[in-house]
């Protein structure tokens, strides 16, 4: 069996430590090596010790979790654990693996840990992209997870975006520009109002693409890149 991955908890709430420590103990692939109650303790420990994974709260005194990520130039892979959902999109700019909302349930914890191990197991070269299989977006005031293999296309709707999936359509509180930053390379903007999944395109001509019988317009400035990407697809 491989050496367990070393992890730390950074949270000012003892109750959160109790829950996370219990979850970690149930996973033999993880080893809890330190518990911190504020960002200063975490910084001091990380200066002297190698850590593979950090469970990090956002709302802490003196230094918040987001501030800690900004301060540390080479922080461990991080799973955020917080009661506050408004920083989810910003957090992914700092290489955060997942964003767990409290109260944290064991199945959701396990899913986040599996994401961590999938990043560990991916041997990447300079030309390989990091695989992202889902995104978290706010719908009706709550963050939900959208599996990217189910996302057909995204449609701009003012300060919102309609996410058309194989199951249903969601109206998410995010702009098209913000969403585009979160999506992996198999998605492409074809119009100022549309982003589509390349592998979900059923047909295309010079002015439209067809996805599940829906005709979506192609903007003039996006035609060349789309044409090239479709050639590579085939």
VEXDREN-2710 file (C-alpha; in Angstrom, 1 decimal):
% VEXDREN-2710
k/r/px/py/pz
1/UNK/0.0/0.0/0.0
2/UNK/1.3/3.5/-0.9
3/UNK/2.2/6.0/1.8
4/UNK/-0.9/7.9/2.9
5/UNK/-1.1/11.5/1.9
6/UNK/-0.3/14.0/4.6
7/UNK/-3.0/16.5/5.3
8/UNK/-3.8/19.4/7.7
9/UNK/-6.9/21.1/8.9
10/UNK/-7.0/24.9/9.1
11/UNK/-10.3/26.0/10.8
12/UNK/-11.1/28.2/13.8
13/UNK/-14.1/26.0/14.8
14/UNK/-13.4/23.0/17.0
15/UNK/-16.5/21.3/15.8
16/UNK/-15.2/21.4/12.2
17/UNK/-12.0/19.8/13.4
18/UNK/-13.9/17.0/15.0
19/UNK/-15.9/16.3/11.8
20/UNK/-13.0/16.5/9.4
21/UNK/-10.6/14.5/11.6
22/UNK/-13.2/11.7/11.9
23/UNK/-13.7/11.7/8.1
24/UNK/-10.0/11.6/7.5
25/UNK/-9.5/8.8/10.0
26/UNK/-11.9/6.7/8.0
27/UNK/-9.7/7.0/4.9
28/UNK/-6.5/5.0/5.1
29/UNK/-5.1/6.9/2.2
30/UNK/-5.0/10.1/4.3
31/UNK/-2.9/10.9/7.3
32/UNK/-3.8/13.9/9.5
33/UNK/-0.5/15.4/10.6
34/UNK/-1.5/18.8/12.1
35/UNK/-4.5/20.8/13.1
36/UNK/-4.4/24.6/12.9
37/UNK/-6.9/27.1/14.3
38/UNK/-5.8/30.1/12.3
39/UNK/-3.8/31.1/9.3
40/UNK/-0.7/32.1/11.2
41/UNK/-0.4/28.6/12.7
42/UNK/-0.8/27.2/9.2
43/UNK/1.9/29.4/7.7
44/UNK/4.4/28.5/10.5
45/UNK/3.7/24.8/10.0
46/UNK/3.9/24.8/6.2
47/UNK/7.3/26.6/6.3
48/UNK/8.9/23.6/7.9
49/UNK/6.8/20.7/6.8
50/UNK/5.7/19.1/3.5
51/UNK/1.9/18.7/3.2
52/UNK/0.0/17.1/0.4
53/UNK/-3.5/18.3/1.1
54/UNK/-5.0/21.2/3.1
55/UNK/-8.6/21.4/4.3
56/UNK/-9.0/25.2/4.7
57/UNK/-11.8/27.3/6.1
58/UNK/-12.5/30.8/4.7
59/UNK/-13.9/32.8/7.5
60/UNK/-11.2/32.9/10.1
61/UNK/-9.8/35.8/12.3
62/UNK/-6.8/37.8/11.3
63/UNK/-6.1/36.0/8.1
64/UNK/-9.0/34.5/6.1
65/UNK/-8.6/31.3/4.0
66/UNK/-8.6/33.3/0.8
67/UNK/-5.9/35.6/2.1
68/UNK/-3.8/32.6/3.1
69/UNK/-3.9/31.2/-0.4
70/UNK/-2.8/34.6/-1.8
71/UNK/0.1/34.9/0.7
72/UNK/1.5/31.4/0.3
73/UNK/3.3/31.2/-3.1
74/UNK/3.3/27.3/-3.1
75/UNK/0.5/26.1/-1.0
76/UNK/-0.6/22.5/-0.8
77/UNK/-3.5/21.3/-2.9
78/UNK/-6.5/22.7/-1.1
79/UNK/-10.1/21.7/-0.4
80/UNK/-12.1/24.7/1.0
81/UNK/-14.5/23.9/3.9
82/UNK/-16.8/26.8/4.6
83/UNK/-20.3/27.9/5.5
84/UNK/-20.0/30.7/2.9
85/UNK/-20.7/30.1/-0.8
86/UNK/-19.8/33.5/-2.3
87/UNK/-16.1/32.8/-2.8
88/UNK/-16.5/29.6/-4.8
89/UNK/-15.6/31.1/-8.2
90/UNK/-12.7/33.2/-6.9
91/UNK/-11.3/30.1/-5.1
92/UNK/-10.6/28.2/-8.3
93/UNK/-8.2/30.9/-9.4
94/UNK/-5.9/29.6/-6.6
95/UNK/-5.9/25.9/-7.8
96/UNK/-8.5/24.9/-5.2
97/UNK/-9.6/21.3/-5.9
98/UNK/-13.1/21.5/-4.4
99/UNK/-15.4/23.7/-2.3
100/UNK/-17.3/22.0/0.5
101/UNK/-20.2/23.8/2.1
102/UNK/-20.8/23.2/5.8
103/UNK/-22.4/21.0/7.2
104/UNK/-20.1/18.6/5.3
105/UNK/-21.6/15.2/4.6
106/UNK/-19.3/12.1/4.3
107/UNK/-20.3/11.2/0.7
108/UNK/-19.5/14.8/-0.4
109/UNK/-16.2/14.7/1.5
110/UNK/-15.2/11.4/-0.2
111/UNK/-16.0/12.9/-3.6
112/UNK/-13.7/15.8/-2.9
113/UNK/-10.9/13.5/-1.8
114/UNK/-11.3/11.4/-4.9
115/UNK/-10.8/14.6/-6.9
116/UNK/-7.6/15.2/-5.0
117/UNK/-6.3/11.7/-5.8
118/UNK/-7.3/12.0/-9.5
119/UNK/-5.0/15.1/-9.7
120/UNK/-2.3/13.2/-7.9
121/UNK/-2.6/10.3/-10.4
122/UNK/-2.6/12.3/-13.5
123/UNK/0.9/12.5/-14.9
124/UNK/0.8/15.7/-16.9
125/UNK/3.2/17.1/-19.5
126/UNK/3.4/20.7/-20.6
127/UNK/0.9/20.1/-23.4
128/UNK/-1.6/18.1/-21.3
129/UNK/-4.7/19.9/-19.9
130/UNK/-5.9/19.4/-16.3
131/UNK/-9.1/17.4/-16.5
132/UNK/-12.1/19.1/-14.9
133/UNK/-15.3/16.9/-14.7
134/UNK/-17.7/19.4/-13.0
135/UNK/-18.2/23.0/-12.0
136/UNK/-20.0/24.6/-9.1
137/UNK/-22.5/27.4/-10.0
138/UNK/-25.1/29.3/-8.0
139/UNK/-28.7/28.5/-8.9
140/UNK/-31.6/30.0/-6.9
141/UNK/-29.2/31.1/-4.2
142/UNK/-27.5/27.7/-3.7
143/UNK/-24.4/26.2/-5.2
144/UNK/-24.9/23.1/-7.2
145/UNK/-22.6/20.9/-9.1
146/UNK/-22.9/20.5/-12.9
147/UNK/-21.3/17.5/-14.5
148/UNK/-19.5/18.7/-17.6
149/UNK/-20.1/15.6/-19.6
150/UNK/-23.8/16.5/-19.4
151/UNK/-23.4/20.2/-20.4
152/UNK/-24.4/20.8/-24.0
153/UNK/-24.0/24.5/-24.2
154/UNK/-24.3/27.8/-22.3
155/UNK/-26.4/30.7/-23.3
156/UNK/-25.8/34.3/-22.1
157/UNK/-28.9/35.8/-20.3
158/UNK/-27.9/39.2/-19.0
159/UNK/-25.9/38.7/-15.8
160/UNK/-27.0/35.1/-15.8
161/UNK/-26.2/32.1/-18.0
162/UNK/-28.6/29.4/-19.1
163/UNK/-26.8/26.0/-18.8
164/UNK/-28.5/23.5/-21.2
165/UNK/-27.6/20.0/-20.0
166/UNK/-28.8/16.6/-21.2
167/UNK/-31.2/16.5/-18.2
168/UNK/-32.6/20.1/-17.8
169/UNK/-31.8/23.8/-18.1
170/UNK/-30.4/25.8/-15.2
171/UNK/-30.3/29.6/-14.8
172/UNK/-27.0/30.2/-13.1
173/UNK/-25.8/33.4/-11.4
174/UNK/-22.6/33.9/-13.4
175/UNK/-21.6/35.8/-16.6
176/UNK/-20.6/34.1/-19.8
177/UNK/-17.0/35.5/-19.4
178/UNK/-16.7/34.1/-15.9
179/UNK/-18.1/30.7/-16.9
180/UNK/-15.6/30.5/-19.9
181/UNK/-12.7/30.8/-17.5
182/UNK/-14.0/27.8/-15.5
183/UNK/-14.5/25.5/-18.5
184/UNK/-11.9/23.1/-19.9
185/UNK/-10.5/23.1/-23.4
186/UNK/-13.3/20.9/-24.9
187/UNK/-15.7/23.9/-24.7
188/UNK/-15.5/26.8/-27.2
189/UNK/-17.2/30.1/-27.6
190/UNK/-19.0/30.3/-30.9
191/UNK/-20.8/33.6/-30.4
192/UNK/-20.7/36.4/-27.8
193/UNK/-23.8/34.7/-26.3
194/UNK/-22.9/31.0/-26.7
195/UNK/-20.3/28.5/-25.4
196/UNK/-20.7/24.9/-26.6
197/UNK/-19.2/21.5/-25.9
198/UNK/-17.2/20.5/-29.0
199/UNK/-18.1/16.8/-28.7
200/UNK/-21.9/17.7/-28.4
201/UNK/-22.0/19.4/-31.8
202/UNK/-24.1/17.2/-34.2
203/UNK/-23.6/19.2/-37.3
204/UNK/-22.3/22.6/-38.4
205/UNK/-22.4/24.9/-41.4
206/UNK/-20.9/28.4/-42.0
207/UNK/-23.6/30.2/-39.9
208/UNK/-24.9/27.7/-37.3
209/UNK/-24.1/24.6/-35.2
210/UNK/-26.7/22.0/-34.4
211/UNK/-26.9/20.5/-30.9
212/UNK/-29.8/18.3/-30.0
213/UNK/-31.9/19.9/-32.8
214/UNK/-31.1/23.4/-31.5
215/UNK/-29.6/25.8/-34.1
216/UNK/-27.0/28.1/-32.4
217/UNK/-25.5/31.0/-34.3
218/UNK/-21.8/31.3/-35.1
219/UNK/-20.3/34.8/-34.6
220/UNK/-18.1/36.1/-37.4
221/UNK/-15.1/36.5/-35.0
222/UNK/-15.3/32.9/-33.8
223/UNK/-15.7/31.1/-37.2
224/UNK/-12.0/30.4/-37.9
225/UNK/-11.2/28.9/-34.5
226/UNK/-14.4/26.8/-34.6
227/UNK/-13.6/25.5/-38.0
228/UNK/-10.1/24.5/-36.9
229/UNK/-11.4/22.8/-33.8
230/UNK/-14.0/20.8/-35.7
231/UNK/-11.3/19.6/-38.2
232/UNK/-9.2/18.4/-35.3
233/UNK/-12.3/16.7/-33.8
234/UNK/-12.8/14.7/-37.0
END
